[in-house]
Amino acid sequence: MISFAGLILMVLGVASGLALVLAPFEVGPAIPGITTWILFPGFTLVGYILFAVEARTAWVVGASRYAGAALIALALAAAVALFAVGNGLIAAAVATMSLWYVLAVGTVMGATGLALGQAGTFKV
């Protein structure tokens, strides 16, 4: 049960990051506030910890890889959006601070998740 709760929190954390990426372009009805900024890394990290507490080692390796890949994908989407806004290809309706936040946090947490996934499969 704890593993399932952890998976749900990880999904909500990544969804919070997606809301932050889409916010400057007013896509969807959501208007992310300070709560979303906190929940993006918070839910992702707490969800991972809850999942890792009860899951088997192979599942933790898989979760590390998938969560890391999702966070890197969010960071890449933020980087592409920043590039497009910076070069005038698209216009942002509001400031792009949330894109910079997702780029920084997603890169660090995603790289860490992928590294943990690789560390779990190291064979001597």
ZIURHU-V416610 format. One line per field, one symbol per residue. ss: DSSP state (~ for helix, > for strand, _ for the rest). psi: psi as a letter, one per 40 degrees, with the letter a starting at -180 (. if undefined). A space follows every 10 residues. Layout:
BEGIN
ss = ???
psi = ???
END
This chain:
BEGIN
ss = _~~~~~~~~~ ~~~~~~~~~~ ~~~_______ ___~~~~~~~ ~~~~~~~~~~ ~~~~__~~~~ ~~~~~~~~~~ ~~~~~~~~~~ ~~~~~~____ ______~~~~ ~~~~~~~~~~ ~~~~~~~~~_ ____
psi = dddddddddd dddddddddd dedeefhiei ghaddddddc dddddddddd dddeiidddd dddddddddd dddddddddd ddddddeedi hhdiifdddd dddddddddd ddddddddde ehh.
END
